Amino acid sequence: MKDVTESLEILKRGAAKIISEKELADKLSRGKPLRIKLGVDPTAPDIHLGHTLPFVKLRQFQELGHDIVLIIGDFTATIGDPTGRSQTRPPLTRDEVMENAKTYTEQAFKILDQDRTEVVYNGDWFRKMTYDEILKLNARVTMQQMLQREDFKTRIDRGEEVRLHEIQYPIMQGWDSVEVRADVEIGGTDQLFNILVGRDMLKSQGMEPQVVLLVPLLEGTDGVKKMSKSYGNYIGVTDTPGDMFGKAMSISDELMGRWYPLIIGTPCPEIHPLEAKKQLAATLVERYHSAEQAQAELQNWELRKTNAAEAELPDFSPGAEKRIISLVGNALSKCFSQKESNANIRRMIEQGGIQLDGEKLTDPAAELDLPDGGVLRIGKKRMVRVKR
């Protein structure tokens, strides 16, 4: 194992909050493998990069010599985590959850070392509980404690329903920590309340409280909203190599700097931003597909860029205009005598149909300083060369 200072430096990279750093240092200083817990409810079969942040942190713990316990919430997923919800989640059957768990874990093991990961199912202990045991479990917390949870308070203030089974969820997540004897629990920042309940549960059993290590919620490719399929700003773990590489190349340099420690686990390299972005895109394809496909996508990207640079293209003088919607509209009008509505151009941008020097531009509100000689691609067939 690495020394405590070096281990802490690695584990703090990309972490949003640790409660507490001193407790973590004390646990690490004992020189024994810690038990690191992550609980997941496979409510859907596929995951995107935002879901992988806890797995990246787990992998760091694995590489530091610690034991990983991945809890599949085959019981809790049938209830549904109410975190951030304005209404009760629709229930899933256990068969649906177990089917989702197959592909979910397959994708997780593209990051984790499967041979060094203990996988357990919380239904193994919750389904055995008698009603008397459930009452005793509930007696470990107070109603006032549960109603301090922000999303419960918000819903109650709005006159919206909070079902009693939803209040059970943090209690069960906390008891999971007792069952697996967790030293550290990892989760997103939205999981703080639930993980703190786990600390209380461990203390109530005379056990040492777990350390809370939170990772942030990942910004999507637009650099604004949380990554989500509903926002269309996601990179899916099951995306094709081409889509994965192209989406990664479309993000801003600023977002790239934030992504590196979160989804790769290392600082952004101090090289030209374009080269760093290509390295990021290739790393993602290699992780979720193969090294051969990563190299192929890198070569394809370079070839497309070279072909665009060498092609005979109409010149486009953008003038002082910087708004991307206006730039695209002016290029279509001046170079192709084609008029498009702002709504159609906006849709084209959001769907990844606009590229500058091979990089997708996906923010309709962006303002650009088009570089002299740059190639602006509009859709699949139309390209112009910027001339200033």
QUIKAKA-V348999 format. One line per field, one symbol per residue. phi: phi as a letter, one per 40 degrees, with the letter a starting at -180 (. if undefined). A space follows every 10 residues. Layout:
phi: ???
This chain:
phi: .ccccccccc cccgccabbb cccccccccc gbdccbbbbb bccacbbbdc ccdccccccc cdccgbcbbc cccccccccg ccdgccaccc cbcccccccc cccccdcccc bccccbbcbb bcccbccccc cccccccccc bbcdcccccd ccdcccccgc cbccccccdc cccccdcccb fccabbaccc cddcccccdc cccccgbccc ccbbbccccc ccgbcddacc cgbbbcccdc dccccccccc cccccdcccd ccbbgbcccc bddccccccc cccccccbba cccccccccc cccccccccc ccbccbbcgc cbcccccccc cccccbfbbb cdcccdcccc cgcbbbfgbc bbbcccbbbc ccgcbbcbgc bbbbbcbb
